[in-house]
Amino acid sequence: MPRIDRMIQRARIAETATFDKTQHFVEEALRSRAARRVRLHVRRMEPVAVRTPRWSEPASFLEDLALDLAVGEPGIGCRTVNLRPLKGRKASESWQFTLHVVAQLGSREWRHRPPAMVADRGGFRFALGQLIEEAHRNVPHPVALLAHGAEHAPMEIIEDLAVVWGEYSSHCPAGRRATLVLAGTSTHAWWPMADAPRVDLADFGSAEAAAAIVGQTGNLPFSTLRKAAHFTGGVPGLVDAVSDRIRKDAVLPQEDDALLASLGPMADEIRGAVDIVHMDSALADRLYDLVIGEPVTRAPEVDDALTMAGLVRDVKSHGEDKIQLRTPAIAALLS
């Protein structure tokens, strides 16, 4: 093809190419980005840890994830379970609960099945490995166990899950048929399988928060929707609380402090977290420094504790790791 013809052809292609109008929304959909990362690891049959900040609603996240995996190609059958019942349980009770849950992976339907009885930790690991191998052999399609509330489980249970799933992964480097997703609030290295990927469950982006509110309440005046989405800061628990408030009264208080007070139990939880932080002067001073809402350079000695409390979040600003108040609702409480 002559050079001039090639130039004309490239020019025509450039003229017809346009920027995808939905790309901006996709780039700001932070929680959806986290979901895509988890789906990628699950489809590879890789065990993955999801670190969930306070009020991030991991149960709904995993339920949506299970639906996406089930209808995707190839389809993956998921069992979603809450590990909160393990809080304060004796070791023997925790073993039986965990074995009962994992036993469901090899079943064609979610039904009660008496798990193997174990008397010690070694027996628990052996029985757990047997159940995973059974699922690997019997399931007609890949399966995944999606567990949230891992912070409530005894550390020994988490360690044993990691060890046994690690052994299964090493025995079956390819062609695995089962995997595990563990979601918990801890920001520390509570996932003993060092080479397994970890994903931080992000809050909603601004457009995502607005879409979530509309999805729960229906169409709203733009000013109401903008105020509600901004006030929540994208924190899923606050998004749900504000949406519930709109469904009940169809209006929102105009002042931030009045809006926060109207959110009931959610407001009490945030207030309780702030009250605990006030018991440490260094943490309290740091929190008030963040009220302006601008990202500041991260200081792990104070910011780790504030992150655990659910009051701040990590952000990237000009390529640097910084910290920011998680939601304007907290600033309203401090003002």
N, C-alpha and C positions, 0 to 999 in steps of 0.2 A: 504494500500500500504506500503511495507517495506520502512524503512527510507532511505536506499541506493538508491532505485528507485525514491523516491521523490527528493533526491538531484540531481540525474542525470536529471530528468525532469526540475527542476529549472535551471540547468546549460544550458540546450538546449534552454530554453526560453530566458535566458540572452544573449546567443550568437546570436540569431536571432533578438533581439531588437536593433535598431539603432536610432541614434539621427536624428530627422526630419531636413533635410537640410534647410527647409524654416522657421524654428523656429526663427533664428536670424533676418530674415527680419520682421517677425511678431512682435517680441519684440521691434524693432526699428520703427515700423510703428505707430508713435505717433498720427497722425491725424486719422488714421483708428481706433485706440483704442478709441479716443473720439467719433467717429461715432458709435462704438459698444455700448458705454455707453448710448448715446442718444437713439439709437434704442431700447435698453432694457427698458428704461423708457417709451418710446412711446408705445411699445407693452403692457406695463402694464397700459396704459391709464393714465399716471401720467403727469401733467403739468411740464415742465422743462425749466429752463433758461440756455441759452448758452452764455457764456461771450466770446466775439470775440475781440481779439487784432486788432489793426489797420493793414490794409493790409492783413487780414486773409481770404478775399474772402468768406464771409458767404453765399452769394447767391448760388455759385456753390456747397458749402458744403451741403446746404439744398436741392438743386435739386438732388444731388446724393443720399442723405438720402431718399428723397421721392421715388426715383426709387427703392432703396433697400427695402423699406417698402411695396411698391406696389407688387413686385414680390415675396416677402417672404411669409411665411406661419405662421399665417393667414395674408391675404392681408389687408393692411391699405391704404385707399384713402387719399391723402394729397393735400392740397392747399397751395402753396407757395406765399407769398406776401411780398413786400417791403414797410416798413412803412415810408420811407423817404418823401413821399408826405405830411405827417402830419407836417413837419417842418414849423414852423411859421404860421400854420393855426389857425383860430379861433376855439373856443370850439365846436360850432355848426357844423362846417365843419368836424372836427375830429370825432365827434360822428357819422355823417352820413357815412363817409368813413369806419369806423370800423364796423358799423352795416352791411354795404353792403358786406364787406369781410366775416364776420361771417355767413351771410345769405346763402352764397354759400355752407356751410358745409352740409346743409340739402337738397341740390339739387343734382339730378342725373347727371347734367352736369353743366359746368361753363358758366352760362348765366347771363345776366343783370336782376336784380330783384329789383324793387323799395323798399328800406328799410323803416321801420317804422320811421315816423317823431317824433323827441323828442325835448322838449323845455328846459329841464334842466338835471342836472347830475343824479338825481334820476330816471327820465324817461329813460335815457340812460342805466342805470344798469338794470332796469326792462326789457327793450326791448332786451338787450343783453342776459339776463337769459332766456327769452322766445325763442330766436333763438337757444341757446344751447340745451334747452329741445326739441325743434322741431327736431334738428339734431339727438338727442339721440333716439327719437321715430321713425324717418322716414328712416334713412340711412340703406341700406341693408348690410353694412359692417362697421367696425370701421373707423373713420376718424380723421385726425389731421390737425390743422392749423399751418403751419410753417412760422413764421414771422421774418424777419430780419430788421435791421435798427431801433431797438427799442429805441436807443438813440435819434432819431429824433422826437419821439412821445412825446406829452405833458405828464408830470408825472401823471396827473390825469387819462389819458387814461390807462396807465400801471397799476395804482392802481385799477381802476375799473375792468380791465380784470382779475387781480389777485383775487379780492374779489368775482366776479361772478363765476369764474372757481373754486374757493375754495368752494363756496356754492354748486355748482354742484357736486363736489367731495364728499362733506360731505353727500349730499342727496343720492348719489349713490356710496357707498363705494365699491361695487362690481358690475360687469357687465356694467361698463361705456362704452360708444360708441364713445366718442369724447374727444380729448385732445388738448393741446396747447404747442407749442415750441416757446419761445421768445428769439431771439438772438440780443445782443447789445454789444457795445464796453465798457461800463462802468465797472470799476473794483469794484465799490462800491455796496451797498445793494439797487440797484434800483428795485429788484424783491421783492415786499412786502409780498408774500406768503412764510413765513419763513420756513415752513416745506417742501417746494418743493425742489427737487434736483437741483443742479447747476453743469454744466459741462463747463470746460475751453476748448475752441477750440485751440488745439495745432497746431504749425507749422508742416510741413512735417519733418519726419526723413530724414536722408541723402539718404537712399535707396529709400524712397518714393519720394523725390524731383527728383532724377535721373529718376525714373519711370515716373513721371509726365511730365518731359521735353521730354523724348522719346515718350510719348503718344501724345505730341503736335507737335513734330518736325520729328519723325521717327528716324531711327538708326543714331547714331553719333559715330565718333571716340571716343575711351575710354577717351583719354586725354581731349578732348573738353567737354565731358559729366561730367567728374569728376570736372573740373574747374567750369563749370556752376553750378552744384549742390552745390559745396562748397561755391561759391560766394554768392548764394542766401540765405544761411543759413536755407533753408527750408521755408522761408517766402512766402506764396502763391502768393502774389502780385508780388514779385520779380521773382518767378518761371515763371509766365505768361509773364512778361516783357522780361526776358532773352529768353524764348522760342520764343516770337515774333521776337526778334532780330535775332535769328538763322534762323528762317523761311525766313526772308527778305534777309539776307546776307550770310547764310550758314557758317559763321566764327565768332569768337569772338575776340575782342582785347585782347592782351596778358597782358597788365597792368590793374590792378584793377580800377585805377582812370579813364582810358580811357573807360573801360567797363561800369562803372557807368554812365559816361557822355553820353554813347550811348543809354541809356535806356529811354530817353525822359521824359514824364510826371512823371514816377515813380521816377526817380532821382530827379526831382524838388520837389516832395512831401517829400522825405527823407531829402533833403537839407533844405526845409522849416521847418521841425520839428527840425532839429539840430540848425538852426538859432534862433528859439524861445527859445530853451533850453539855448543857449549862453547868453540870457538876464538875466539869474540867475547864478551867479558865483558858487554857491554851486552845482547846477545841472551840470554845465559845467565841474567843477573839477571832479565830480563823473563819468561823461561820459568818460573823458580822462583816468581815472583810469582803465576803463574797456576795453580800446583799445587792451590790450594784448590778450584778448579773453578768459582768464581763469575765472572760476566762483569765486565770492567773497561773503563773508557773507552779507546777505541782510540788508539794512538800510532803513526802511520804510519811514523815513522823506525825503529822496531824491529819492528812487527807485520807490515809488508809482507814482510820477509825470513822471518819465522816462518810466514807464510801460504804463501809459496812452498815452504818446507820441508815443508809438510803437517802442521805441529804445532799450529796454532791455526785457528780459523774465526771469521768474522764472525757476530754475532748481534744481534738487536734486543731492547733492554730498555727498557721505558717510553718507547718512541719514539726512543731514542738508539742510534747505532751503537757497538757494543761488541765486545770480543774475548774469546774463551774458549778454554781448552785443549780440543783437539779430541776427546780420548778419555781415560777413566781409565787406559787402558793406558800412556799417556805418563806420567801421574802415578806409576804403579807403577814405571816405569823410573827416575824422578827421586828417588823416596823412598829 
